[in-house]
């Protein structure tokens, strides 16, 4: 935790629980660290104390001097909240924007992204839209994604998905995942690449195969063209929507859970839906208890 705070500068007291197995233990441990001046508490925020700074420098941790700018502190707290959530996760690694951006390049420092998620080796440039962000900010995020060259996979964390015009966020990327940012979806994100889709597809449909077409993932090469959804993916929706418009018959099929079905039917009402409990087809990382 000291190493983490040395890097992120700030940690919400409530986020310290992600570093310990027991809520009672972490409160006692934090109190001890504060008493010994390894940590210092500013209201509900933890920062390094005098001993913590010396310890970080002694062990050559990545150390960033405390930035007291209130606006920047709020941004750092949001970044540390995400990073703390995935601190002990084996499938997700989060790299914050301040560790990526080249301070010498204006076009980079002016970008809106908050960092990069590495999920099982797949990198996702990540943005966040909060309730205090207005439509002008949302437009600036869309422009930022549109001009992105390096990353073809994007995650957009939002406080309210109903604020987002999904058709506005489709630029020909590989994926643009629009995800409401809550603990449930953060947990789901751990298993983005751990779903046994082939097993599930075979259970729902007979004799289907991986597709050679870019608008669907599976097909029987006759009258079934199938896409799977774990989260909302604006690029996948757009590609499928164009296929449906050009198709003479309703041959579009979607596999998703009941929650996504409601939202997807607004975008793809002509598709045929197979609603399943995706949790039954996820290989989750083992939990160890001591």
TIDREN-797812 format. One line per field, with one value per residue (C-alpha): residue number from 1; x, y, z; residue in one letter. Coordinates in pm, whole numbers, plus 50000, padded with zeros to 5 digits. Each point is the difference from the previous one (the first is absolute). Layout:
N
i <- [NUM, ...]
xx <- [X, ...]
yy <- [Y, ...]
zz <- [Z, ...]
aa <- [A, ...]
% end
This chain:
290
i <- [1, 2, 3, 4, 5, 6, 7, 8, 9, 10, 11, 12, 13, 14, 15, 16, 17, 18, 19, 20, 21, 22, 23, 24, 25, 26, 27, 28, 29, 30, 31, 32, 33, 34, 35, 36, 37, 38, 39, 40, 41, 42, 43, 44, 45, 46, 47, 48, 49, 50, 51, 52, 53, 54, 55, 56, 57, 58, 59, 60, 61, 62, 63, 64, 65, 66, 67, 68, 69, 70, 71, 72, 73, 74, 75, 76, 77, 78, 79, 80, 81, 82, 83, 84, 85, 86, 87, 88, 89, 90, 91, 92, 93, 94, 95, 96, 97, 98, 99, 100, 101, 102, 103, 104, 105, 106, 107, 108, 109, 110, 111, 112, 113, 114, 115, 116, 117, 118, 119, 120, 121, 122, 123, 124, 125, 126, 127, 128, 129, 130, 131, 132, 133, 134, 135, 136, 137, 138, 139, 140, 141, 142, 143, 144, 145, 146, 147, 148, 149, 150, 151, 152, 153, 154, 155, 156, 157, 158, 159, 160, 161, 162, 163, 164, 165, 166, 167, 168, 169, 170, 171, 172, 173, 174, 175, 176, 177, 178, 179, 180, 181, 182, 183, 184, 185, 186, 187, 188, 189, 190, 191, 192, 193, 194, 195, 196, 197, 198, 199, 200, 201, 202, 203, 204, 205, 206, 207, 208, 209, 210, 211, 212, 213, 214, 215, 216, 217, 218, 219, 220, 221, 222, 223, 224, 225, 226, 227, 228, 229, 230, 231, 232, 233, 234, 235, 236, 237, 238, 239, 240, 241, 242, 243, 244, 245, 246, 247, 248, 249, 250, 251, 252, 253, 254, 255, 256, 257, 258, 259, 260, 261, 262, 263, 264, 265, 266, 267, 268, 269, 270, 271, 272, 273, 274, 275, 276, 277, 278, 279, 280, 281, 282, 283, 284, 285, 286, 287, 288, 289, 290]
xx <- [50000, 50290, 50143, 49659, 49957, 50356, 49895, 49641, 50060, 49647, 49783, 49645, 49979, 49710, 50218, 50263, 49784, 50118, 50348, 49893, 49794, 49815, 49816, 50079, 50367, 50038, 49859, 50239, 50289, 49934, 49983, 50340, 50153, 49866, 50129, 50345, 49981, 50018, 49661, 49826, 49625, 49847, 49631, 49900, 50316, 50326, 50337, 50355, 50131, 50359, 50109, 49805, 50185, 50336, 49896, 49889, 50328, 50206, 49835, 50014, 49622, 49851, 49940, 49802, 50015, 49659, 49814, 49769, 49804, 49638, 49880, 50295, 49957, 49643, 50127, 50270, 49743, 49788, 50304, 50110, 49645, 50010, 50356, 49927, 49696, 50219, 50306, 49993, 49840, 50187, 49814, 49989, 50282, 49928, 50258, 49897, 50020, 50276, 50225, 49931, 49987, 50312, 50021, 50196, 49731, 49705, 49775, 50046, 49956, 49680, 49839, 49694, 50085, 50051, 50224, 50035, 49843, 50198, 49749, 50158, 50254, 49749, 50047, 49706, 50045, 49759, 49790, 49759, 49689, 49866, 49671, 50169, 50120, 49779, 49922, 50300, 50228, 49830, 50060, 50366, 50032, 49843, 50243, 50291, 49900, 49944, 50354, 50161, 50237, 50185, 49721, 49714, 49828, 49831, 49818, 49766, 49905, 49688, 49788, 49677, 49992, 49670, 50191, 50202, 49884, 50151, 49992, 50220, 50281, 50072, 50310, 50105, 50207, 50018, 49799, 49851, 49853, 49761, 49977, 49820, 50269, 49893, 50147, 49789, 50126, 50357, 49985, 49857, 50282, 50247, 49847, 49962, 50216, 49906, 49657, 49958, 49820, 50051, 49840, 49710, 49948, 49995, 49740, 49773, 50045, 50088, 50300, 50133, 50359, 50229, 49907, 50219, 49775, 50080, 49636, 49951, 50201, 49831, 49793, 49864, 50083, 49632, 49742, 50146, 50242, 50077, 50157, 50067, 49981, 50151, 49995, 49860, 50237, 49914, 50219, 49846, 49651, 50075, 50144, 49702, 49753, 50136, 49977, 49637, 49915, 50146, 49855, 49676, 49906, 50042, 50306, 50172, 50037, 50134, 50107, 49996, 49859, 49655, 50132, 50180, 49704, 49790, 50261, 50102, 49640, 49995, 50291, 49933, 49625, 49996, 50251, 49906, 50114, 50128, 50000, 50226, 50165, 50354, 50136, 49969, 50250, 50274, 50329, 50070, 50334, 50028, 49964, 50235, 49906, 50256]
yy <- [50000, 50236, 49923, 50069, 50336, 50099, 49968, 50134, 50256, 49960, 49710, 50023, 49836, 49786, 49868, 49868, 49689, 49871, 49947, 49777, 49684, 50123, 50331, 49996, 49930, 50278, 50263, 49891, 49984, 50350, 50139, 49842, 50140, 50347, 49978, 49908, 50285, 49770, 50141, 50327, 50056, 50316, 49970, 49680, 49981, 49813, 50140, 49908, 50121, 50094, 49640, 49879, 50239, 49889, 49635, 50050, 50170, 49739, 49713, 50201, 49992, 50211, 50318, 50308, 50304, 50096, 50234, 50219, 50144, 49924, 49928, 49772, 49827, 49906, 49849, 49805, 49867, 49868, 49832, 49849, 49874, 49800, 49877, 49896, 49798, 49791, 50001, 49625, 49894, 49748, 50077, 50382, 50252, 50374, 50255, 50359, 50284, 50180, 49696, 50007, 50359, 50159, 50334, 50146, 49936, 50238, 49772, 49729, 50205, 50147, 49658, 49890, 49637, 49893, 49701, 49657, 49673, 49689, 49715, 49661, 50161, 50213, 50376, 50241, 50377, 50119, 50312, 50104, 50218, 50116, 50161, 50342, 49976, 50191, 49926, 50204, 49769, 49692, 50143, 50057, 49634, 49888, 50220, 49861, 49641, 50085, 50132, 49711, 49804, 49751, 49836, 49819, 49883, 50264, 49994, 50283, 50001, 50206, 50085, 49973, 49810, 50168, 50325, 49848, 49997, 49666, 50082, 50304, 49772, 49784, 50079, 49674, 49880, 49636, 50051, 50290, 49866, 50235, 49890, 50149, 50036, 49808, 49716, 49738, 50097, 50045, 49643, 49886, 50174, 49756, 49722, 50180, 49735, 49707, 49913, 49663, 50150, 49704, 49763, 50240, 50063, 49627, 49953, 50268, 49916, 49689, 49975, 50354, 50107, 50297, 50255, 50140, 50308, 50314, 50067, 49680, 49756, 49668, 49868, 49679, 50150, 49974, 50197, 50074, 50284, 50024, 50256, 49973, 50286, 50012, 50382, 50258, 50025, 50292, 49878, 49652, 50153, 50228, 49720, 49775, 50281, 50054, 49627, 49991, 50299, 49824, 49657, 49897, 49767, 50020, 49780, 50189, 49824, 50133, 49818, 50214, 50019, 50139, 50342, 50055, 49870, 50298, 50250, 49820, 49975, 50379, 49991, 49668, 49930, 49770, 49753, 49666, 49969, 49705, 50110, 49803, 50023, 50079, 49939, 49626, 50021, 50202, 49855, 50217, 50039, 49780, 50159, 49887, 50007, 49982]
zz <- [50000, 50073, 49657, 49845, 50176, 49909, 49636, 50010, 50280, 50140, 50114, 50130, 50344, 49879, 49712, 50242, 50046, 49662, 50147, 50290, 50053, 50309, 50046, 50370, 49934, 49744, 50238, 50275, 49756, 49867, 50354, 50076, 49681, 50084, 50357, 49867, 49743, 49699, 49900, 50062, 49982, 49854, 50085, 49812, 49786, 50066, 49888, 50091, 50333, 50076, 50067, 49696, 49769, 50140, 49965, 49636, 49911, 50185, 49809, 49676, 49948, 49723, 50197, 49901, 50226, 50137, 49763, 50207, 49709, 50092, 49644, 49926, 50337, 49906, 49675, 50182, 50248, 49714, 49846, 50330, 50063, 49675, 50053, 50360, 49892, 49766, 50226, 50073, 49671, 49785, 49676, 49998, 50022, 49998, 49888, 50088, 49751, 50189, 49943, 49625, 49889, 49861, 50181, 49711, 49742, 50008, 49793, 50261, 50316, 49858, 49961, 50199, 50077, 50361, 49934, 49844, 50110, 49917, 50019, 49939, 49768, 49806, 50042, 50026, 49996, 50268, 50049, 50274, 49979, 50336, 50095, 50021, 49639, 49756, 49635, 49888, 50196, 49852, 49653, 50084, 50108, 49671, 49806, 50203, 49918, 49635, 49956, 50193, 49778, 50218, 50199, 49828, 50320, 50214, 50334, 50091, 50370, 50062, 50302, 49798, 49672, 49905, 49953, 49718, 49638, 49901, 49628, 50073, 50123, 49695, 49798, 49842, 50295, 50105, 50320, 50191, 50323, 50182, 50362, 50299, 50263, 50308, 50207, 49822, 49656, 50122, 50125, 49664, 49817, 50160, 49789, 49669, 49832, 50224, 49858, 49833, 49701, 49765, 50249, 50051, 49628, 49929, 50271, 49853, 49631, 49801, 49771, 50014, 49947, 50046, 49737, 49725, 49983, 50201, 50097, 50201, 50210, 49916, 49711, 49850, 49658, 49908, 50188, 50344, 50073, 50370, 50232, 50372, 50250, 50348, 50008, 49761, 49703, 49773, 49713, 50001, 50013, 49705, 49784, 50075, 49940, 49647, 49930, 50113, 49782, 49696, 50083, 49831, 50286, 50377, 50039, 50281, 50335, 50330, 50315, 50317, 50352, 50083, 50104, 49670, 49800, 50110, 49888, 49681, 49881, 49983, 49755, 49823, 50027, 49694, 50145, 50157, 50360, 50201, 50364, 50234, 50340, 49891, 50351, 49939, 49715, 50165, 50121, 50302, 50169, 50309, 50341, 50271, 50365, 50278]
aa <- [X, X, X, X, X, X, X, X, X, X, X, X, X, X, X, X, X, X, X, X, X, X, X, X, X, X, X, X, X, X, X, X, X, X, X, X, X, X, X, X, X, X, X, X, X, X, X, X, X, X, X, X, X, X, X, X, X, X, X, X, X, X, X, X, X, X, X, X, X, X, X, X, X, X, X, X, X, X, X, X, X, X, X, X, X, X, X, X, X, X, X, X, X, X, X, X, X, X, X, X, X, X, X, X, X, X, X, X, X, X, X, X, X, X, X, X, X, X, X, X, X, X, X, X, X, X, X, X, X, X, X, X, X, X, X, X, X, X, X, X, X, X, X, X, X, X, X, X, X, X, X, X, X, X, X, X, X, X, X, X, X, X, X, X, X, X, X, X, X, X, X, X, X, X, X, X, X, X, X, X, X, X, X, X, X, X, X, X, X, X, X, X, X, X, X, X, X, X, X, X, X, X, X, X, X, X, X, X, X, X, X, X, X, X, X, X, X, X, X, X, X, X, X, X, X, X, X, X, X, X, X, X, X, X, X, X, X, X, X, X, X, X, X, X, X, X, X, X, X, X, X, X, X, X, X, X, X, X, X, X, X, X, X, X, X, X, X, X, X, X, X, X, X, X, X, X, X, X, X, X, X, X, X, X, X, X, X, X, X, X]
% end
